[in-house]
C-alpha cells in the first residue's frame, strides 16, 4: 500500500515519449528507495504514451492526463501542486535514474537541512544507451552562485528540491517559458534557500535528435541570455546589462574571452566581480571560488597588460582597474604568485612605474 504522505514525489511530464518511456519509468520503480509517489503528467500525447501509462500497475504511479497540450512548465507545476512528498524529484521521460539515485539524494537532504535544491552528475548516453561521457557539476556553493549568473548549474533531470521551500514561497516553473524554465526557477529558488550538487553520476541522460535540448536549442540560448541578464543586473554598476555583456560574462567563465573583449568590458566585469564578492563574502567560504574562478581571470588580465605596456597611456585604464579589484580580493594568493615568480614581480614594478609616471604627467599639465 502506498503511504498517504510519501517521502519523495517524483515528477515527470511526457509528450509523445513512447520510445524511451518504459525504460524511464522502470528506472524510478526499481529504485532502492521505495517510499515514493511517481506523478506522471501526460501532456496530451498523440503517440502510444497513454497506452504505456495505462498498462502501469504499480500503485505508486499517479497518472494525470492533460486535456490539451500545455507545455512542460505548466505540466510540471501540476505535478508540484499534486505532490505530497517531503522532497520533489525530477525525472525526464527519456532519461534513466540509476537504482541508488533517490536513496543517495534523500540521505543527503536529511543530513543537510539547509539545502533546498540538490543536483547530481550524469552519464551522457546515445540513443542506444551507450555511454558517451560523464558530467560532474560544482559542489561549492559560492562557485555555484557565481556560475548561476551565466546559466543553469543544477542538471534539471537530476534535481531534488525540498517541498517546503517550494510550497512556502509559492515557487514553480514560469509557464511563459517554453525552454530553460529550470534555469529561471533555480535563480528564484536560490534567493530562498541554498543548493549544491553530489559529485557522482546518478542518471543516464539520453541524447537524441528529438530531445528538448536539441529541438529547442535556439530558444534555450535566447532564454538563457535573458535570464542571465536579469541575474547580472544585481551586481552590475550599470543600470542595464546588454546581451553582448551577458555573452562576455559567459565567455569569461569558460576561459575563452579575448584581449579585445576584456579591454572593452573591463569596467563591467570589475563591477560584477567586486559586487558579487561584497554581497557574499560573509556568507560562504570563498577559497574554491577564488581558485577556480578568479585565478584564471587574473592570469588572463595579467597576460593582456604585461604584453601591451605601450597601450597603457591612460591612468584611468579600466583594464588595470579590473586587475586591482581581483588583486584586492586575492591578496594572499597574488603575493604567493609573486614570490614564486620573480619575473612577474618585475612586470608589476614596471606597471606601477608606468601608472605613476602617467599620473604625474597629467598633474604637471594642470
C-alpha positions as CSV (number, residue, x, y, z in Angstrom):
1,X,0.0,0.0,0.0
2,X,1.2,3.5,-0.9
3,X,1.7,5.8,2.1
4,X,-0.6,8.9,2.2
5,X,2.5,11.0,2.8
6,X,5.4,9.6,0.8
7,X,8.9,10.9,1.5
8,X,9.6,11.7,-2.2
9,X,7.4,12.8,-5.0
10,X,8.9,12.1,-8.4
11,X,7.5,14.3,-11.1
12,X,7.7,13.6,-14.8
13,X,6.0,15.3,-17.7
14,X,5.8,13.4,-21.0
15,X,4.7,14.4,-24.5
16,X,5.0,11.8,-27.3
17,X,7.6,9.9,-25.4
18,X,6.7,6.3,-26.1
19,X,10.2,5.3,-27.4
20,X,12.0,5.5,-24.1
21,X,9.1,5.8,-21.6
22,X,9.2,2.2,-20.3
23,X,13.0,2.5,-19.5
24,X,12.5,5.8,-17.7
25,X,9.5,4.5,-15.6
26,X,11.4,1.4,-14.7
27,X,14.3,3.5,-13.6
28,X,12.1,5.0,-10.9
29,X,10.2,1.9,-10.0
30,X,13.4,0.0,-9.5
31,X,14.9,2.5,-7.0
32,X,16.3,1.1,-3.8
33,X,14.3,3.8,-2.1
34,X,10.6,2.8,-2.1
35,X,8.7,5.4,-0.1
36,X,7.7,7.5,-3.1
37,X,4.9,8.5,-5.4
38,X,5.5,8.8,-9.1
39,X,3.4,11.6,-10.7
40,X,3.4,11.3,-14.5
41,X,1.7,14.1,-16.4
42,X,0.8,13.1,-20.0
43,X,0.7,16.4,-21.9
44,X,-1.9,15.2,-24.4
45,X,0.4,12.9,-26.3
46,X,-0.6,11.7,-29.8
47,X,1.6,8.5,-29.9
48,X,1.4,5.4,-27.7
49,X,2.3,7.2,-24.5
50,X,-1.2,6.9,-23.0
51,X,-1.3,3.2,-23.7
52,X,2.0,2.6,-22.0
53,X,0.9,4.6,-18.9
54,X,-2.4,2.7,-18.7
55,X,-0.5,-0.6,-18.5
56,X,1.4,0.5,-15.4
57,X,0.1,-1.4,-12.4
58,X,2.4,-0.1,-9.6
59,X,0.2,1.7,-7.1
60,X,2.9,4.3,-6.6
61,X,2.2,5.7,-10.1
62,X,-0.3,8.6,-10.4
63,X,-1.1,9.4,-14.0
64,X,-2.5,12.8,-14.9
65,X,-3.7,13.4,-18.4
66,X,-3.9,16.9,-19.8
67,X,-7.0,17.6,-22.0
68,X,-4.8,19.8,-24.2
69,X,-1.1,20.3,-24.7
70,X,0.0,23.0,-22.2
71,X,3.8,22.6,-22.3
72,X,6.5,21.3,-19.9
73,X,6.4,24.2,-17.4
74,X,2.6,24.1,-16.8
75,X,2.7,20.3,-16.6
76,X,5.4,20.2,-14.0
77,X,3.5,22.8,-12.0
78,X,0.5,20.5,-11.9
79,X,2.9,17.8,-10.6
80,X,4.2,20.1,-7.9
81,X,0.7,21.1,-6.9
82,X,-0.4,17.4,-6.6
83,X,2.7,16.3,-4.8
84,X,2.6,15.1,-1.2
85,X,6.3,14.3,-0.7
86,X,8.8,15.9,1.7
87,X,11.1,16.1,-1.3
88,X,10.3,16.7,-5.0
89,X,12.5,14.9,-7.5
90,X,12.6,15.5,-11.3
91,X,12.8,12.8,-13.9
92,X,12.5,13.1,-17.7
93,X,10.8,10.6,-20.0
94,X,13.9,9.8,-22.0
95,X,16.4,9.5,-19.1
96,X,17.1,6.7,-16.6
97,X,17.7,7.2,-12.9
98,X,20.3,4.8,-11.6
99,X,19.0,2.5,-8.7
100,X,20.6,4.3,-5.8
101,X,19.8,7.8,-7.0
102,X,16.8,8.7,-4.8
103,X,18.3,6.9,-1.7
104,X,21.6,8.9,-2.0
105,X,19.8,12.2,-2.5
106,X,17.3,11.6,0.3
107,X,20.1,10.7,2.7
108,X,22.0,13.9,1.8
109,X,18.9,16.1,2.2
110,X,18.0,14.5,5.5
111,X,21.6,15.3,6.8
112,X,21.7,18.8,5.4
113,X,18.5,20.6,6.4
114,X,19.8,23.9,5.0
115,X,19.9,22.6,1.4
116,X,16.8,23.2,-0.6
117,X,18.0,22.1,-4.1
118,X,20.3,19.2,-4.9
119,X,21.6,18.1,-8.2
120,X,23.9,15.3,-9.3
121,X,26.2,14.4,-12.1
122,X,25.1,12.4,-15.1
123,X,26.2,10.0,-17.7
124,X,25.5,11.2,-21.3
125,X,24.3,8.3,-23.3
126,X,23.5,7.7,-27.0
127,X,20.0,6.7,-28.3
128,X,21.2,3.1,-28.0
129,X,22.2,3.5,-24.3
130,X,25.9,3.5,-24.9
131,X,27.7,6.0,-22.6
132,X,29.4,8.9,-24.3
133,X,30.8,10.9,-21.4
134,X,30.3,11.9,-17.8
135,X,29.4,15.3,-16.5
136,X,30.1,16.4,-12.9
137,X,28.9,19.7,-11.5
138,X,30.3,22.0,-8.8
139,X,29.6,21.4,-5.1
140,X,31.0,24.6,-3.7
141,X,28.0,26.9,-3.1
142,X,29.7,30.2,-3.9
143,X,31.0,28.8,-7.1
144,X,27.5,27.6,-7.9
145,X,26.0,31.0,-7.3
146,X,28.7,32.6,-9.4
147,X,28.2,30.2,-12.4
148,X,24.4,30.6,-12.0
149,X,24.8,34.1,-13.3
150,X,25.6,32.6,-16.7
151,X,23.4,29.5,-16.9
152,X,21.8,26.5,-15.1
153,X,24.3,24.7,-12.9
154,X,21.9,22.1,-11.5
155,X,21.2,19.5,-14.2
156,X,17.4,19.6,-14.5
157,X,16.5,15.8,-14.6
158,X,18.8,15.1,-11.6
159,X,17.3,17.6,-9.2
160,X,15.7,17.0,-5.9
161,X,14.0,20.0,-4.2
162,X,12.8,20.5,-0.7
163,X,9.0,20.6,-1.0
164,X,8.5,23.0,1.9
165,X,10.7,25.7,0.2
166,X,8.6,25.5,-2.9
167,X,5.2,25.5,-1.1
168,X,6.0,28.2,1.5
169,X,7.3,30.5,-1.1
170,X,4.8,29.6,-3.8
171,X,7.5,28.7,-6.2
172,X,7.1,26.9,-9.5
173,X,8.1,27.0,-13.1
174,X,7.5,30.1,-15.2
175,X,4.7,28.9,-17.6
176,X,5.6,31.6,-20.1
177,X,8.9,29.9,-20.8
178,X,9.0,27.1,-23.3
179,X,12.6,26.3,-22.7
180,X,15.2,27.0,-20.0
181,X,12.4,27.1,-17.4
182,X,14.7,25.2,-15.0
183,X,17.3,28.0,-15.0
184,X,14.8,30.7,-14.3
185,X,13.4,28.7,-11.3
186,X,16.9,28.0,-9.9
187,X,17.6,31.8,-9.9
188,X,14.5,32.4,-7.8
189,X,14.9,29.3,-5.7
190,X,18.4,30.3,-4.7
191,X,17.2,33.5,-3.2
192,X,15.1,31.5,-0.7
193,X,17.4,28.6,0.0
194,X,20.8,27.0,-0.5
195,X,21.9,24.4,-3.0
196,X,24.7,22.0,-4.1
197,X,25.4,19.0,-6.3
198,X,26.5,15.5,-5.4
199,X,29.7,14.9,-7.5
200,X,28.7,11.5,-8.8
201,X,26.6,10.4,-11.8
202,X,23.1,9.2,-10.7
203,X,21.2,9.3,-14.0
204,X,21.8,8.3,-17.6
205,X,20.9,11.4,-19.7
206,X,19.9,10.3,-23.2
207,X,21.0,12.4,-26.2
208,X,18.8,12.1,-29.3
209,X,17.5,14.2,-32.1
210,X,14.1,14.7,-30.6
211,X,15.3,15.7,-27.0
212,X,14.3,19.1,-25.8
213,X,18.0,20.1,-25.6
214,X,18.3,19.5,-29.3
215,X,14.9,20.6,-30.6
216,X,14.8,24.0,-28.8
217,X,18.5,24.9,-28.9
218,X,18.0,28.5,-30.3
219,X,15.1,29.2,-27.9
220,X,17.2,27.9,-25.0
221,X,20.1,30.2,-25.8
222,X,17.8,33.2,-26.2
223,X,16.1,32.5,-22.8
224,X,19.4,31.8,-21.1
225,X,20.7,35.2,-22.2
226,X,17.5,37.0,-20.9
227,X,17.6,35.2,-17.6
228,X,21.3,35.8,-17.2
229,X,20.9,39.5,-17.9
230,X,18.4,39.8,-15.0
231,X,20.7,37.9,-12.7
232,X,23.7,40.0,-13.6
233,X,21.8,43.3,-13.0
234,X,22.0,42.6,-9.3
235,X,25.8,43.1,-9.4
236,X,26.4,45.4,-12.3
237,X,27.4,49.0,-11.8
238,X,25.3,49.8,-14.9
239,X,21.5,50.1,-14.9
240,X,21.2,47.9,-17.9
241,X,23.1,44.8,-18.9
242,X,23.2,44.0,-22.7
243,X,23.0,40.7,-24.4
244,X,26.6,41.3,-25.5
245,X,27.7,41.7,-21.9
246,X,25.9,38.6,-20.8
247,X,27.8,36.7,-23.6
248,X,31.1,38.2,-22.5
249,X,30.5,37.1,-18.9
250,X,29.7,33.6,-20.2
251,X,32.9,33.5,-22.2
252,X,34.8,34.8,-19.2
253,X,33.6,31.8,-17.1
254,X,34.6,29.4,-19.9
255,X,38.0,31.0,-20.2
256,X,37.8,31.8,-24.0
257,X,37.5,35.5,-23.7
258,X,39.8,37.6,-26.0
259,X,42.1,40.6,-25.1
260,X,39.8,42.9,-27.0
261,X,36.7,41.8,-25.1
262,X,38.5,42.2,-21.8
263,X,39.5,45.8,-22.7
264,X,36.0,46.8,-23.8
265,X,34.3,45.3,-20.9
266,X,36.8,45.7,-18.0
267,X,34.6,48.1,-16.0
268,X,31.5,45.8,-16.4
269,X,33.5,42.7,-15.4
270,X,35.1,44.5,-12.5
271,X,31.8,45.6,-11.1
272,X,30.3,42.1,-11.3
273,X,33.3,40.6,-9.5
274,X,33.5,43.3,-6.8
275,X,29.8,43.4,-6.0
276,X,29.4,39.7,-6.1
277,X,32.2,39.2,-3.6
278,X,31.0,42.0,-1.3
279,X,27.5,40.5,-1.4
280,X,28.7,37.0,-0.4
281,X,32.0,37.3,1.5
282,X,30.4,36.9,4.9
283,X,28.1,34.1,4.0
284,X,30.2,31.4,2.3
285,X,33.9,30.4,2.3
286,X,35.5,31.8,-0.9
287,X,38.7,29.8,-1.4
288,X,37.3,27.4,-4.0
289,X,35.6,30.2,-5.9
290,X,38.8,32.3,-5.9
291,X,40.9,29.3,-7.0
292,X,38.5,28.1,-9.8
293,X,37.1,31.4,-11.0
294,X,39.2,34.4,-10.0
295,X,42.6,33.0,-10.6
296,X,42.0,32.2,-14.3
297,X,40.6,35.7,-14.8
298,X,43.7,37.2,-13.0
299,X,46.1,35.3,-15.3
300,X,44.2,36.5,-18.4
301,X,44.3,40.1,-17.3
302,X,47.9,39.9,-16.3
303,X,48.8,38.5,-19.7
304,X,46.9,41.3,-21.5
305,X,48.6,44.1,-19.5
306,X,52.1,42.7,-19.5
307,X,52.1,42.2,-23.3
308,X,50.8,45.6,-24.1
309,X,52.5,48.2,-21.8
310,X,52.7,50.6,-24.7
311,X,49.0,51.0,-24.7
312,X,48.7,51.9,-21.1
313,X,48.9,55.6,-21.5
314,X,45.8,56.4,-19.6
315,X,45.9,56.2,-15.8
316,X,42.1,55.7,-15.8
317,X,42.6,52.5,-17.8
318,X,39.8,50.1,-16.8
319,X,41.8,47.0,-17.6
320,X,44.3,47.5,-14.8
321,X,41.5,48.8,-12.5
322,X,39.9,45.4,-13.0
323,X,43.3,43.8,-12.2
324,X,43.5,45.8,-9.0
325,X,40.0,44.6,-8.0
326,X,41.0,41.0,-8.4
327,X,44.3,41.5,-6.5
328,X,42.4,43.1,-3.6
329,X,40.1,40.1,-3.3
330,X,43.1,37.7,-3.7
331,X,46.0,39.4,-1.8
332,X,47.5,36.2,-0.3
333,X,47.3,34.1,-3.4
334,X,48.7,37.0,-5.5
335,X,51.6,37.6,-3.1
336,X,52.5,33.9,-3.2
337,X,52.5,34.0,-7.0
338,X,54.9,37.0,-6.9
339,X,57.2,35.1,-4.5
340,X,57.2,32.0,-6.7
341,X,57.7,34.0,-10.0
342,X,60.3,36.9,-9.7
343,X,59.6,37.8,-13.4
344,X,56.0,38.6,-12.5
345,X,57.2,40.8,-9.7
346,X,59.4,42.7,-12.2
347,X,56.4,43.1,-14.5
348,X,54.3,44.6,-11.7
349,X,57.0,47.0,-10.7
350,X,57.2,48.1,-14.3
351,X,53.4,48.5,-14.5
352,X,53.4,50.6,-11.3
353,X,56.1,52.8,-12.6
354,X,54.2,53.5,-15.8
355,X,51.0,54.3,-14.0
356,X,52.7,56.6,-11.5
357,X,54.6,58.3,-14.3
358,X,51.4,58.9,-16.3
359,X,49.6,60.3,-13.3
360,X,52.4,62.7,-12.6
361,X,52.5,63.9,-16.2
362,X,48.7,64.6,-16.1
363,X,49.1,66.6,-12.9
364,X,52.0,68.7,-14.3
365,X,49.9,69.7,-17.3
366,X,47.5,71.5,-14.9
